[in-house]
Amino acid sequence: MARQSKRFKFLAEQVLNLAPQEIPAAVAKLKALEPSLPKGIKHCKFDQTVEVSVRLGIDAKQADQVVRGSIVLPHGIGKSKRVLVFAQGDNAATAQKAGADFVGGAELAEKIKGGWTDFDVAIATPDMMGVVGPLGRVLGPRGLMPSPRAGTVTQDVTNAVREYKAGKVEFRADDTGIVHCVAGKVSFSETQLAEAGFLEGGLHPQRHAHGDDVAGNSDYRGVGLEMSKKIKDMLVADLRERIGAHKDILVVDYSKLDGKTENNLRLKLHKKKITMLGVKNSLARKALGELGLGGLEPFLSGPSTLVFGGPDIVALSKEIARWAKDIETLQIKGGIVEGNSIGPEGVTALSKSPSREELLGKVVSLILAPGAKLAAALLGTGGTICGQVKSIAEKEPAADSAPAS
């Protein structure tokens, strides 16, 4: 125990005071830790796992702020995953050919109900969900329940098995808003660790990963470089669904905001029913094009976040412009309004226009203005006439009522 305490103390001293590092430099320092252990502290006897942790600055307790996703690491995770597949008939044969460790149906389900969970990933074909569904209580808490969102409920068994065997990993934000995910082993070369999709093409550059990122603000920016076509199609479909019927959308860049400021911004907008949806540009272009919103494409370069919702586009522009004025690092890139692209200047101009509520208020005022004098007259000398007219109207049968029989 004393050795372990010395080890932890030494390693903590080496990293706690480090300034922020670029990924290659951080990987180099990580790999140098073990060799730098002084005499009296034993070296680790096993190949340690390298894990990346990213603070997202979200309120993970909110159901609409769940961040989750999956990625195939280019160099695997340093070990082979044990893959179980629920399938029957030709699908079962296909799963075995693809390299699944366990393949079956009801017999596997009964074994799992008995407490057996000696596998790392469970995949199921859609027709087997009747067998798999009752296993939720056993597999759910262990993170092993097949899910369409994770790509583990699929008809493409071959691709799913091969991806997990090749090093596909899943990630999800914990209760504190931090994502933890395996990136490889210490024995990997510096280049291999730096090239891990989750690090270089994933969460590091743009902070968020796929999932339900604040107020439906699922961020797709963190999806890595090594994605299969199936995963891309799934994310594009999910992105289309989240945008839904919204046709007036703004694009901003808030990548330079610190986590606290970003979280505050998201929560305040969420209260006004405004969604911020961080996106990976290539996925966004495809999803928006399919929704007829290709006019946003010129603004989808660099860190991009879609903003939509609120009472109307004017109210939305006012809100975002106000925040951009208060936060210098929040950049308005442009938007699309009624099918027309507008640049940042257009958004600013729009923010100075009367909102829908303000316009309605003015219209109502104009309608009521002439009637105000009439109302005063009726309440004065004409009050008696008004009462008589009302009395007669109440005695007269309605014009569209049926005649008495």
C-alpha positions, 0 to 999 in steps of 0.5 A: 500500500505504501508503494502504491501511495508513493507511485500515485504521489509521484505521478500526480506531482508530474502532471498536476502542474502541467500547462495545457498540451497539444495532443502529441506533446501530451502523449509524449509526456504520458509515455514518459511517466512510467520510465521516469519512476525513481528507484524504490517504486516498482513499474507496472507489470501490465500494459496500462490502458490509456483513457481520454476524459473530456469535460463538456460543460453540460448539465448531464442530469438533464434528459436532453443533454445526454452525450453519447456515441461510438467510434472505431479506433484506427489502431484498436484498443490493444485487446480483442473484444468478446462479441456475442450476437443474437441471431438465427438462420443465415444471420447466425452463420454470417455472424460466426463467419465474421468472427463473433465469439458467441452466437445464438438465440433463446439458449443464450438469453437463458444463460444470461438470465442465469447471470452469465455475462462473459462478453464485452459487446452484445449485438442483435438482429432486429428480429431477435429483439423479442428474445433480447428485450427481457434481458434489459435488467441484466444487460442494461446496468452493465452497458451491454444492452443492444441498441439501434443508436449504438449500432448494436441492433442491426441487420448488417451483422458482418459489419457490426462484428468486424467493427467491434473486433477492430476496436470500436468503442462507445462513449457517454457523458457521466453524471458530471458532464465528463466523457471517458473513453478508451484510446489505446494502450501505453505500449502503443507508439506515440503516433498511434495514440495521437492518431486515435480517432477519439483524440485527433478527429473526435472530442479534442478539437471541438469539445463535444461528441454525438448524443443528446448533447443541452435542449436537444443540443446533441453535438455531432462534432466529436464523431471521429475520422474512422466512421463506417457509412452505416454510422454516418447514415445513422448520425445524419438521420438523427440530425435530420430528426433533431432539426425537424421542421425548423427552417430558420436557422443560425450558425455560430462558433462558440469553440473559444468559450470556456466550459462555464460560459458555454454551459451558462449560455446553453442553459439560458437559451434552453429556458427560452426553447432555443436549441444549440446543436454542435455539428460535424460539418460534413454530416451537417451538409448532408442532413441540411441538404436533404432538408432543403436547407443547403443555403447554410453550407457556406457557413459550415467551415470550422467549428459550427453550431446550429441554433434554432427555436424560440418564438420566431427568427427575429426573436432568435436573432435578437437573443443570439446578437445580445449574447454575442455582444456580451461574449466577444468570443461568440461568433455569428457566422450566418444563417438561413431565413425563409430559404435565403442565406444571410451573413453575420451582418444580416443576422445583426440587422434582423436582430434590430427588427420588431419581433412577431409579438411586437408587430402584433402589438402594434397591429392591435394598437392600430385596430383599437385606436379608432375604436377607443373613441367609439367605446368612450361614447358608448360608455357615456351618453350612448351607454343606454343605447348600447344596453338596449341593443344588447337586450334586443340581441339576447332576445332575438334567436340566432340567425343560424338556429333551426326554426321552432317546430 
